[in-house]
């Protein structure tokens, strides 16, 4: 575990890395489930469900110099995408029809009609199957290339990273003495032990 922490702390933009105890991870998963149920707009953080099943879980505190995500970290989706759907996100074997997504740095040019929500999110109205089809905001698990590149050496597999809700972010900051400033953010990373 120490080698994993050393790799995490060597990543540009990572200020601190810590391992969560089983109790801290259980509490984080509970907070995310409560956040999903209490949210005014339906939210599903699928990465947290996967995190609950991983052998080890780490939290990192990162600053603005940490690399940007390679794919959106939040989507607006219709569940159970039909087979003929062209814009699909598949997570853990389940298909979701993407009808909105986070705008990544430098992007924002789309060949189809969009409705912007602020500058960081767009909705694709023509992708909607109908007003009666419910949508949810979905936070998928995201790859973590810095650990994936060294997975065999570290003896880990099934690596996922997720952005936690504000409640879980607060838990992490309180548990590990992370500063409560908006200039810094937390990220959760889970993995299984053993070679692929």
N, CA, C and O of each residue as an XYZ file, in Angstrom:
784
protein
N       0.821     -1.201      0.000
C       0.000      0.000      0.000
C       0.866      1.268      0.000
O       0.502      2.283     -0.593
N       1.986      1.188      0.659
C       2.868      2.348      0.720
C       3.346      2.746     -0.674
O       3.450      3.936     -0.971
N       3.637      1.777     -1.526
C       4.100      2.095     -2.884
C       2.991      2.773     -3.682
O       3.258      3.676     -4.475
N       1.761      2.345     -3.479
C       0.629      2.991     -4.167
C       0.530      4.446     -3.713
O       0.367      5.343     -4.540
N       0.626      4.682     -2.422
C       0.575      6.051     -1.901
C       1.712      6.895     -2.464
O       1.514      8.068     -2.781
N       2.896      6.311     -2.591
C       4.029      7.045     -3.153
C       3.778      7.433     -4.609
O       4.106      8.544     -5.026
N       3.194      6.510     -5.381
C       2.863      6.827     -6.779
C       1.838      7.955     -6.820
O       1.990      8.905     -7.588
N       0.800      7.854     -6.000
C      -0.242      8.888     -5.989
C       0.347     10.244     -5.612
O       0.026     11.253     -6.240
N       1.195     10.277     -4.607
C       1.748     11.557     -4.162
C       2.761     12.135     -5.140
O       3.093     13.317     -5.058
N       3.258     11.310     -6.070
C       4.217     11.809     -7.061
C       3.532     12.444     -8.277
O       4.204     13.030     -9.126
N       2.229     12.335     -8.367
C       1.494     12.865     -9.517
C       1.412     14.390     -9.405
O       1.024     14.910     -8.358
N       1.772     15.110    -10.469
C       1.660     16.570    -10.421
C       0.222     17.002    -10.075
O      -0.748     16.528    -10.666
N       0.121     17.900     -9.116
C      -1.187     18.401     -8.699
C      -1.765     17.686     -7.496
O      -2.739     18.167     -6.918
N      -1.200     16.551     -7.095
C      -1.684     15.851     -5.904
C      -0.936     16.404     -4.693
O       0.292     16.351     -4.629
N      -1.688     16.929     -3.746
C      -1.094     17.506     -2.543
C      -0.876     16.451     -1.463
O       0.139     16.463     -0.767
N      -1.849     15.530     -1.327
C      -1.746     14.459     -0.325
C      -2.502     13.247     -0.818
O      -3.454     13.360     -1.590
N      -2.066     12.082     -0.359
C      -2.766     10.825     -0.644
C      -2.812     10.008      0.641
O      -1.826      9.921      1.373
N      -3.964      9.413      0.903
C      -4.153      8.613      2.116
C      -4.968      7.375      1.769
O      -5.703      7.358      0.782
N      -4.829      6.344      2.588
C      -5.655      5.146      2.427
C      -6.819      5.220      3.404
O      -6.638      5.563      4.572
N      -8.012      4.897      2.920
C      -9.179      4.865      3.778
C      -9.251      3.530      4.500
O      -8.909      2.488      3.939
N      -9.698      3.570      5.744
C      -9.988      2.329      6.468
C     -11.290      1.757      5.911
O     -12.018      2.443      5.193
N     -11.576      0.518      6.241
C     -12.837     -0.078      5.798
C     -14.026      0.721      6.326
O     -15.023      0.887      5.623
N     -13.927      1.212      7.552
C     -15.007      2.005      8.143
C     -15.183      3.331      7.406
O     -16.312      3.751      7.152
N     -14.087      3.988      7.065
C     -14.181      5.255      6.323
C     -14.777      5.027      4.939
O     -15.572      5.838      4.464
N     -14.403      3.940      4.300
C     -14.973      3.642      2.985
C     -16.471      3.347      3.103
O     -17.267      3.834      2.300
N     -16.854      2.547      4.109
C     -18.277      2.246      4.328
C     -19.062      3.534      4.543
O     -20.155      3.696      4.000
N     -18.515      4.440      5.325
C     -19.181      5.721      5.598
C     -19.299      6.548      4.317
O     -20.339      7.161      4.078
N     -18.253      6.574      3.492
C     -18.302      7.310      2.224
C     -19.396      6.745      1.318
O     -20.137      7.507      0.698
N     -19.502      5.436      1.237
C     -20.526      4.812      0.401
C     -21.925      5.154      0.932
O     -22.833      5.439      0.152
N     -22.092      5.125      2.258
C     -23.383      5.494      2.863
C     -23.742      6.944      2.544
O     -24.882      7.236      2.183
N     -22.775      7.850      2.675
C     -23.038      9.264      2.388
C     -23.436      9.467      0.931
O     -24.342     10.248      0.641
N     -22.775      8.778      0.022
C     -23.123      8.898     -1.398
C     -24.538      8.376     -1.650
O     -25.287      8.983     -2.416
N     -24.913      7.268     -1.024
C     -26.267      6.724     -1.193
C     -27.305      7.702     -0.644
O     -28.356      7.907     -1.252
N     -27.006      8.300      0.501
C     -27.927      9.280      1.084
C     -28.043     10.515      0.185
O     -29.130     11.067      0.014
N     -26.919     10.938     -0.382
C     -26.922     12.091     -1.295
C     -27.796     11.803     -2.516
O     -28.558     12.665     -2.952
N     -27.686     10.601     -3.063
C     -28.491     10.227     -4.224
C     -29.980     10.277     -3.901
O     -30.776     10.759     -4.707
N     -30.360      9.779     -2.720
C     -31.776      9.731     -2.350
C     -32.341     11.108     -2.022
O     -33.526     11.362     -2.239
N     -31.486     12.008     -1.494
C     -31.966     13.319     -1.075
C     -31.808     14.405     -2.111
O     -32.182     15.552     -1.861
N     -31.266     14.075     -3.264
C     -31.012     15.082     -4.281
C     -32.308     15.488     -4.988
O     -33.145     14.642     -5.303
N     -32.464     16.800     -5.234
C     -33.653     17.296     -5.940
C     -33.701     16.762     -7.365
O     -34.772     16.434     -7.877
N     -32.535     16.675     -8.005
C     -32.431     16.084     -9.339
C     -31.791     14.721     -9.150
O     -30.752     14.621     -8.497
N     -32.380     13.670     -9.701
C     -31.815     12.333     -9.487
C     -30.346     12.251     -9.913
O     -29.976     12.647    -11.018
N     -29.520     11.722     -9.000
C     -28.084     11.573     -9.230
C     -27.696     10.140     -8.889
O     -28.157      9.587     -7.890
N     -26.851      9.545     -9.718
C     -26.311      8.217     -9.414
C     -24.798      8.267     -9.585
O     -24.292      8.540    -10.674
N     -24.094      8.003     -8.510
C     -22.638      7.955     -8.548
C     -22.240      6.482     -8.630
O     -22.001      5.835     -7.610
N     -22.171      5.961     -9.860
C     -21.910      4.542    -10.058
C     -20.521      4.143     -9.600
O     -20.304      2.996     -9.210
N     -19.586      5.065     -9.641
C     -18.243      4.747     -9.189
C     -18.205      4.338     -7.731
O     -17.399      3.489     -7.350
N     -19.067      4.930     -6.901
C     -19.080      4.600     -5.486
C     -19.537      3.163     -5.276
O     -19.026      2.473     -4.394
N     -20.484      2.712     -6.072
C     -20.924      1.316     -5.947
C     -19.773      0.354     -6.238
O     -19.625     -0.666     -5.565
N     -18.961      0.683     -7.240
C     -17.801     -0.148     -7.551
C     -16.737     -0.025     -6.467
O     -16.067     -1.000     -6.130
N     -16.590      1.170     -5.929
C     -15.613      1.410     -4.875
C     -15.903      0.541     -3.655
O     -14.977      0.068     -2.996
N     -17.167      0.332     -3.356
C     -17.551     -0.463     -2.194
C     -17.026     -1.884     -2.280
O     -16.798     -2.522     -1.252
N     -16.830     -2.389     -3.490
C     -16.394     -3.772     -3.682
C     -14.884     -3.920     -3.861
O     -14.400     -5.045     -3.984
N     -14.137     -2.842     -3.880
C     -12.697     -2.922     -4.103
C     -11.973     -3.284     -2.803
O     -12.457     -2.991     -1.710
N     -10.814     -3.921     -2.935
C     -10.018     -4.316     -1.772
C      -9.448     -3.113     -1.027
O      -9.367     -3.124      0.201
N      -9.057     -2.083     -1.759
C      -8.415     -0.922     -1.140
C      -8.992      0.357     -1.726
O      -9.405      0.403     -2.885
N      -9.009      1.396     -0.896
C      -9.540      2.692     -1.327
C      -8.617      3.791     -0.828
O      -8.148      3.763      0.310
N      -8.365      4.757     -1.699
C      -7.479      5.877     -1.390
C      -8.209      7.184     -1.685
O      -9.098      7.242     -2.534
N      -7.814      8.217     -0.972
C      -8.305      9.568     -1.254
C      -7.109     10.434     -1.577
O      -6.061     10.334     -0.939
N      -7.275     11.288     -2.578
C      -6.240     12.270     -2.875
C      -6.833     13.663     -2.776
O      -8.003     13.889     -3.082
N      -6.002     14.579     -2.345
C      -6.344     15.997     -2.329
C      -5.558     16.605     -3.476
O      -4.332     16.505     -3.524
N      -6.278     17.244     -4.411
C      -5.620     17.741     -5.620
C      -5.883     19.222     -5.797
O      -6.866     19.770     -5.300
N      -4.965     19.854     -6.527
C      -5.128     21.271     -6.827
C      -5.418     21.448     -8.319
O      -5.584     20.469     -9.047
N      -5.474     22.687     -8.760
C      -5.870     22.991    -10.143
C      -4.846     22.532    -11.173
O      -5.158     22.491    -12.363
N      -3.634     22.188    -10.752
C      -2.637     21.722    -11.716
C      -2.759     20.230    -12.018
O      -2.069     19.722    -12.901
N      -3.625     19.528    -11.296
C      -3.860     18.103    -11.572
C      -4.439     17.969    -12.977
O      -5.247     18.801    -13.391
N      -4.041     16.944    -13.708
C      -4.461     16.771    -15.098
C      -5.993     16.799    -15.212
O      -6.694     16.302    -14.330
N      -6.498     17.377    -16.289
C      -7.954     17.366    -16.489
C      -8.418     15.958    -16.842
O      -7.624     15.153    -17.328
N      -9.685     15.651    -16.608
C     -10.191     14.330    -16.984
C     -10.178     14.173    -18.501
O     -10.289     15.155    -19.235
N     -10.042     12.946    -18.960
C     -10.008     12.675    -20.396
C     -11.403     12.486    -20.979
O     -11.613     12.632    -22.183
N     -12.346     12.160    -20.109
C     -13.744     12.023    -20.521
C     -14.597     12.787    -19.514
O     -14.135     13.074    -18.410
N     -15.829     13.118    -19.875
C     -16.690     13.810    -18.906
C     -16.844     13.016    -17.611
O     -16.873     11.786    -17.627
N     -16.940     13.720    -16.507
C     -17.118     13.071    -15.208
C     -18.575     13.050    -14.778
O     -18.919     12.422    -13.778
N     -19.437     13.737    -15.531
C     -20.871     13.702    -15.246
C     -21.642     13.753    -16.561
O     -21.298     14.488    -17.486
N     -22.689     12.948    -16.606
C     -23.557     12.853    -17.787
C     -25.009     13.000    -17.348
O     -25.346     12.739    -16.194
N     -25.862     13.418    -18.272
C     -27.306     13.317    -18.107
C     -27.725     12.167    -19.000
O     -27.451     12.181    -20.200
N     -28.388     11.169    -18.428
C     -28.690      9.958    -19.190
C     -30.132      9.518    -19.009
O     -30.790      9.829    -18.017
N     -30.593      8.781    -20.011
C     -31.817      8.004    -19.902
C     -31.366      6.567    -19.668
O     -30.465      6.077    -20.349
N     -31.984      5.901    -18.715
C     -31.563      4.540    -18.405
C     -32.046      3.562    -19.470
O     -32.990      3.836    -20.212
N     -31.381      2.426    -19.525
C     -31.749      1.343    -20.446
C     -31.817      1.824    -21.897
O     -32.886      1.853    -22.507
N     -30.677      2.193    -22.425
C     -30.595      2.672    -23.811
C     -31.056      1.588    -24.773
O     -30.681      0.425    -24.621
N     -31.868      1.958    -25.766
C     -32.292      0.970    -26.768
C     -31.100      0.532    -27.630
O     -30.091      1.231    -27.709
N     -31.231     -0.613    -28.260
C     -30.139     -1.185    -29.063
C     -29.697     -0.258    -30.196
O     -28.519     -0.243    -30.554
N     -30.629      0.517    -30.765
C     -30.278      1.380    -31.901
C     -29.756      2.753    -31.473
O     -29.556      3.624    -32.320
N     -29.535      2.957    -30.188
C     -29.055      4.241    -29.673
C     -27.594      4.443    -30.077
O     -26.765      3.549    -29.908
N     -27.289      5.626    -30.613
C     -25.939      5.912    -31.108
C     -25.024      6.478    -30.022
O     -23.804      6.350    -30.129
N     -25.571      7.087    -29.000
C     -24.768      7.751    -27.966
C     -24.966      7.027    -26.637
O     -25.827      7.386    -25.834
N     -24.154      6.007    -26.430
C     -24.326      5.118    -25.286
C     -23.115      5.177    -24.370
O     -21.972      5.234    -24.824
N     -23.385      5.163    -23.089
C     -22.367      5.011    -22.068
C     -22.664      3.675    -21.389
O     -23.769      3.460    -20.892
N     -21.679      2.781    -21.368
C     -21.857      1.481    -20.730
C     -21.017      1.431    -19.471
O     -19.807      1.656    -19.507
N     -21.666      1.135    -18.356
C     -20.984      1.025    -17.073
C     -21.403     -0.276    -16.421
O     -22.584     -0.520    -16.173
N     -20.405     -1.109    -16.148
C     -20.639     -2.372    -15.463
C     -21.728     -3.202    -16.164
O     -22.570     -3.823    -15.516
N     -21.685     -3.194    -17.511
C     -22.610     -3.991    -18.309
C     -23.962     -3.361    -18.571
O     -24.771     -3.938    -19.296
N     -24.231     -2.204    -18.008
C     -25.524     -1.547    -18.209
C     -25.367     -0.382    -19.178
O     -24.402      0.379    -19.094
N     -26.327     -0.245    -20.105
C     -26.262      0.784    -21.149
C     -27.148      1.976    -20.795
O     -28.299      1.827    -20.385
N     -26.562      3.173    -20.970
C     -27.280      4.425    -20.717
C     -27.224      5.284    -21.972
O     -26.182      5.372    -22.622
N     -28.343      5.917    -22.313
C     -28.393      6.830    -23.457
C     -27.969      8.217    -22.984
O     -28.611      8.797    -22.108
N     -26.899      8.749    -23.554
C     -26.362     10.048    -23.144
C     -27.171     11.160    -23.811
O     -27.252     11.230    -25.038
N     -27.770     12.029    -22.987
C     -28.523     13.174    -23.506
C     -27.948     14.505    -23.034
O     -28.477     15.568    -23.359
N     -26.852     14.438    -22.259
C     -26.155     15.635    -21.808
C     -24.819     15.237    -21.222
O     -24.654     14.102    -20.775
N     -23.851     16.163    -21.216
C     -22.538     15.831    -20.673
C     -21.771     17.069    -20.266
O     -22.022     18.175    -20.744
N     -20.826     16.847    -19.367
C     -19.900     17.893    -18.947
C     -19.074     18.330    -20.157
O     -18.663     17.505    -20.974
N     -18.841     19.626    -20.257
C     -17.989     20.168    -21.313
C     -16.565     20.183    -20.781
O     -16.276     20.827    -19.773
N     -15.690     19.480    -21.456
C     -14.298     19.433    -21.032
C     -13.556     20.665    -21.525
O     -13.991     21.322    -22.471
N     -12.447     20.973    -20.889
C     -11.634     22.138    -21.276
C     -11.302     22.093    -22.763
O     -10.866     21.065    -23.280
N     -11.510     23.193    -23.429
C     -11.162     23.281    -24.840
C     -12.209     22.723    -25.779
O     -12.113     22.920    -26.990
N     -13.212     22.030    -25.252
C     -14.248     21.506    -26.156
C     -15.474     22.406    -26.071
O     -15.414     23.483    -25.477
N     -16.520     21.998    -26.624
C     -17.728     22.796    -26.621
C     -18.272     23.016    -28.012
O     -19.320     23.639    -28.181
N     -17.573     22.511    -29.007
C     -18.059     22.585    -30.379
C     -18.731     21.255    -30.708
O     -18.080     20.211    -30.719
N     -20.009     21.296    -30.970
C     -20.765     20.076    -31.241
C     -21.449     20.194    -32.594
O     -21.855     21.284    -32.999
N     -21.574     19.085    -33.280
C     -22.213     19.084    -34.599
C     -23.728     18.984    -34.494
O     -24.425     19.049    -35.507
N     -24.233     18.829    -33.297
C     -25.678     18.740    -33.106
C     -26.155     19.871    -32.205
O     -25.344     20.539    -31.564
N     -27.436     20.082    -32.154
C     -28.027     21.139    -31.346
C     -27.763     20.878    -29.863
O     -27.909     19.751    -29.388
N     -27.375     21.922    -29.142
C     -27.140     21.802    -27.706
C     -27.845     22.922    -26.957
O     -28.119     23.990    -27.504
N     -28.125     22.650    -25.709
C     -28.605     23.662    -24.773
C     -27.562     23.737    -23.667
O     -27.407     22.788    -22.899
N     -26.843     24.858    -23.575
C     -25.810     24.949    -22.531
C     -26.416     25.210    -21.152
O     -27.371     25.975    -21.017
N     -25.862     24.578    -20.156
C     -26.148     24.879    -18.756
C     -24.858     25.458    -18.211
O     -23.896     24.730    -17.967
N     -24.838     26.751    -18.024
C     -23.583     27.432    -17.695
C     -22.609     27.189    -18.853
O     -23.027     27.062    -20.004
N     -21.317     27.127    -18.544
C     -20.335     26.860    -19.601
C     -19.764     25.451    -19.462
O     -18.939     25.019    -20.267
N     -20.216     24.743    -18.428
C     -19.583     23.466    -18.133
C     -20.437     22.244    -18.451
O     -20.010     21.117    -18.199
N     -21.637     22.443    -19.001
C     -22.511     21.300    -19.266
C     -23.424     21.627    -20.444
O     -23.893     22.757    -20.579
N     -23.673     20.633    -21.293
C     -24.608     20.817    -22.401
C     -25.613     19.676    -22.419
O     -25.321     18.552    -22.010
N     -26.805     19.999    -22.904
C     -27.863     19.001    -23.120
C     -28.073     18.890    -24.627
O     -28.039     19.890    -25.344
N     -28.289     17.670    -25.094
C     -28.567     17.391    -26.500
C     -30.058     17.083    -26.633
O     -30.454     15.924    -26.514
N     -30.895     18.099    -26.878
C     -32.350     17.891    -26.848
C     -32.854     16.902    -27.901
O     -33.856     16.224    -27.674
N     -32.186     16.811    -29.035
C     -32.662     15.914    -30.091
C     -32.401     14.443    -29.772
O     -32.941     13.564    -30.444
N     -31.599     14.169    -28.780
C     -31.333     12.784    -28.372
C     -32.420     12.220    -27.458
O     -32.515     11.007    -27.274
N     -33.231     13.100    -26.890
C     -34.263     12.643    -25.947
C     -35.285     11.776    -26.653
O     -35.737     12.094    -27.753
N     -35.644     10.673    -26.007
C     -36.680      9.781    -26.557
C     -38.073     10.346    -26.330
O     -39.004     10.008    -27.061
N     -38.225     11.184    -25.347
C     -39.520     11.791    -25.068
C     -39.520     12.414    -23.688
O     -38.720     12.046    -22.827
N     -40.427     13.364    -23.483
C     -40.498     14.071    -22.205
C     -40.885     13.150    -21.064
O     -40.597     13.445    -19.904
N     -41.534     12.037    -21.377
C     -41.963     11.113    -20.333
C     -40.876     10.116    -19.924
O     -41.084      9.328    -19.002
N     -39.735     10.140    -20.589
C     -38.626      9.247    -20.248
C     -37.755      9.958    -19.211
O     -37.159     10.993    -19.510
N     -37.676      9.409    -17.988
C     -36.907     10.098    -16.950
C     -35.409     10.105    -17.224
O     -34.862      9.191    -17.841
N     -34.767     11.162    -16.748
C     -33.315     11.321    -16.860
C     -32.707     11.378    -15.466
O     -33.360     11.775    -14.501
N     -31.455     10.979    -15.381
C     -30.697     11.100    -14.143
C     -29.300     11.613    -14.476
O     -28.776     11.370    -15.563
N     -28.705     12.329    -13.519
C     -27.304     12.683    -13.648
C     -26.494     11.478    -13.201
O     -26.758     10.899    -12.147
N     -25.525     11.110    -13.992
C     -24.741      9.911    -13.741
C     -23.266     10.269    -13.643
O     -22.718     10.930    -14.526
N     -22.631      9.831    -12.567
C     -21.185      9.990    -12.399
C     -20.568      8.606    -12.558
O     -20.670      7.771    -11.659
N     -19.933      8.362    -13.696
C     -19.364      7.034    -13.932
C     -17.998      6.889    -13.268
O     -17.358      7.884    -12.930
N     -17.559      5.655    -13.085
C     -16.175      5.485    -12.657
C     -15.258      5.927    -13.787
O     -15.572      5.730    -14.961
N     -14.144      6.515    -13.439
C     -13.205      7.058    -14.418
C     -11.869      6.316    -14.286
O     -11.437      5.986    -13.182
N     -11.238      6.064    -15.407
C      -9.923      5.415    -15.393
C      -8.916      6.302    -14.662
O      -9.087      7.518    -14.581
N      -7.884      5.685    -14.140
C      -6.822      6.433    -13.458
C      -5.491      5.972    -14.028
O      -4.861      5.065    -13.484
N      -5.051      6.604    -15.143
C      -3.910      6.093    -15.906
C      -2.596      6.004    -15.137
O      -1.772      5.135    -15.421
N      -2.392      6.886    -14.175
C      -1.129      6.865    -13.440
C      -0.934      5.551    -12.682
O       0.188      5.056    -12.575
N      -2.019      4.990    -12.161
C      -1.924      3.683    -11.497
C      -2.029      2.548    -12.503
O      -1.386      1.512    -12.336
N      -2.835      2.732    -13.551
C      -3.001      1.666    -14.539
C      -1.681      1.338    -15.239
O      -1.411      0.176    -15.543
N      -0.861      2.358    -15.496
C       0.442      2.138    -16.144
C       1.368      1.273    -15.295
O       2.228      0.570    -15.825
N       1.189      1.328    -13.986
C       2.066      0.586    -13.074
C       1.336     -0.540    -12.345
O       1.843     -1.066    -11.354
N       0.153     -0.913    -12.826
C      -0.676     -1.896    -12.129
C       0.057     -3.211    -11.890
O       0.017     -3.738    -10.778
N       0.726     -3.753    -12.908
C       1.423     -5.033    -12.752
C       2.530     -4.921    -11.705
O       2.694     -5.814    -10.874
N       3.279     -3.839    -11.744
C       4.360     -3.619    -10.794
C       3.827     -3.466     -9.365
O       4.438     -3.945     -8.410
N       2.685     -2.794     -9.236
C       2.090     -2.550     -7.920
C       1.256     -3.729     -7.419
O       0.898     -3.784     -6.243
N       0.945     -4.677     -8.319
C       0.136     -5.825     -7.930
C      -1.327     -5.468     -7.697
O      -1.962     -5.974     -6.772
N      -1.860     -4.575     -8.560
C      -3.262     -4.153     -8.422
C      -3.984     -4.283     -9.759
O      -3.351     -4.398    -10.808
N      -5.314     -4.262     -9.711
C      -6.147     -4.362    -10.913
C      -7.499     -3.706    -10.613
O      -7.761     -3.281     -9.488
N      -8.340     -3.633    -11.631
C      -9.715     -3.104    -11.468
C      -9.713     -1.715    -10.821
O     -10.432     -1.473     -9.851
N      -8.908     -0.820    -11.360
C      -8.731      0.518    -10.782
C      -9.860      1.441    -11.248
O     -10.162      1.506    -12.440
N     -10.472      2.144    -10.315
C     -11.505      3.138    -10.631
C     -11.241      4.401     -9.819
O     -10.694      4.346     -8.718
N     -11.636      5.525    -10.376
C     -11.603      6.771     -9.605
C     -12.957      7.444     -9.742
O     -13.646      7.293    -10.751
N     -13.324      8.185     -8.715
C     -14.627      8.857     -8.706
C     -14.505     10.214     -8.035
O     -13.647     10.433     -7.180
N     -15.376     11.110     -8.439
C     -15.499     12.402     -7.766
C     -16.594     12.262     -6.712
O     -17.724     11.905     -7.046
N     -16.284     12.534     -5.457
C     -17.298     12.372     -4.413
C     -18.256     13.560     -4.334
O     -17.977     14.643     -4.847
N     -19.385     13.325     -3.681
C     -20.336     14.407     -3.417
C     -19.739     15.355     -2.371
O     -18.701     15.063     -1.776
N     -20.401     16.480     -2.158
C     -19.921     17.436     -1.164
C     -19.885     16.830      0.230
O     -18.974     17.120      1.005
N     -20.871     15.986      0.563
C     -20.908     15.357      1.890
C     -19.703     14.439      2.091
O     -19.084     14.452      3.155
N     -19.372     13.650      1.080
C     -18.215     12.756      1.186
C     -16.919     13.556      1.165
O     -15.972     13.222      1.877
N     -16.868     14.602      0.361
C     -15.698     15.490      0.343
C     -15.454     16.038      1.750
O     -14.315     16.079      2.214
N     -16.514     16.454      2.419
C     -16.388     16.988      3.777
C     -15.896     15.912      4.746
O     -15.067     16.191      5.612
N     -16.401     14.689      4.604
C     -15.942     13.570      5.437
C     -14.441     13.351      5.257
O     -13.709     13.194      6.234
N     -13.991     13.341      4.009
C     -12.569     13.123      3.729
C     -11.719     14.233      4.319
O     -10.675     13.975      4.918
N     -12.170     15.470      4.148
C     -11.395     16.605      4.672
C     -11.317     16.546      6.200
O     -10.259     16.794      6.779
N     -12.444     16.214      6.856
C     -12.450     16.118      8.317
C     -11.601     14.949      8.803
O     -10.850     15.085      9.769
N     -11.714     13.808      8.142
C     -10.998     12.605      8.578
C      -9.489     12.729      8.452
O      -8.748     12.206      9.284
N      -9.029     13.425      7.410
C      -7.603     13.443      7.124
C      -6.955     14.820      7.299
O      -5.781     15.000      6.978
N      -7.719     15.789      7.807
C      -7.148     17.110      8.028
C      -6.841     17.852      6.744
O      -5.956     18.707      6.714
N      -7.578     17.528      5.665
C      -7.407     18.268      4.417
C      -8.009     19.656      4.603
O      -9.061     19.779      5.231
N      -7.378     20.704      4.078
C      -7.951     22.047      4.207
C      -9.288     22.170      3.472
O      -9.504     21.553      2.429
N     -10.160     22.971      4.037
C     -11.487     23.153      3.423
C     -11.491     24.421      2.579
O     -12.142     25.408      2.922
N     -10.766     24.380      1.490
C     -10.711     25.503      0.561
C     -11.209     25.051     -0.801
O     -11.003     23.901     -1.192
N     -11.854     25.938     -1.514
C     -12.382     25.602     -2.838
C     -11.281     25.453     -3.888
O     -11.540     24.978     -4.994
N     -10.063     25.852     -3.550
C      -8.944     25.706     -4.485
C      -8.470     24.258     -4.596
O      -7.735     23.904     -5.518
N      -8.896     23.430     -3.650
C      -8.487     22.031     -3.617
C      -9.718     21.141     -3.682
O     -10.790     21.514     -3.204
N      -9.559     19.961     -4.276
C     -10.678     19.017     -4.410
C     -10.206     17.619     -4.045
O      -9.011     17.323     -4.066
N     -11.156     16.773     -3.714
C     -10.827     15.386     -3.377
C     -11.242     14.453     -4.502
O     -12.105     14.771     -5.321
N     -10.609     13.308     -4.515
C     -10.888     12.265     -5.493
C     -10.710     10.940     -4.772
O      -9.782     10.780     -3.979
N     -11.599      9.987     -5.043
C     -11.484      8.656     -4.463
C     -10.998      7.683     -5.527
O     -11.408      7.759     -6.686
N     -10.119      6.768     -5.125
C      -9.567      5.780     -6.047
C      -9.665      4.422     -5.370
O      -9.275      4.273     -4.212
N     -10.187      3.428     -6.088
C     -10.270      2.082     -5.561
C      -9.571      1.100     -6.472
O      -9.450      1.334     -7.675
N      -9.105     -0.012     -5.896
C      -8.471     -1.048     -6.693
C      -8.580     -2.387     -5.974
O      -8.790     -2.447     -4.762
N      -8.435     -3.436     -6.734
C      -8.332     -4.764     -6.172
C      -6.881     -5.166     -6.146
O      -6.085     -4.700     -6.961
N      -6.533     -6.024     -5.219
C      -5.173     -6.516     -5.104
C      -5.028     -7.781     -5.939
O      -5.955     -8.586     -6.026
N      -3.877     -7.951     -6.543
C      -3.624     -9.119     -7.373
C      -3.410     -8.720     -8.802
O      -3.886     -7.680     -9.258
N      -2.698     -9.549     -9.494
C      -2.357     -9.253    -10.894
C      -3.525     -9.597    -11.815
O      -4.363    -10.442    -11.501
N      -3.553     -8.921    -12.953
C      -4.605     -9.138    -13.952
C      -4.496    -10.545    -14.510
O      -5.291    -10.932    -15.367
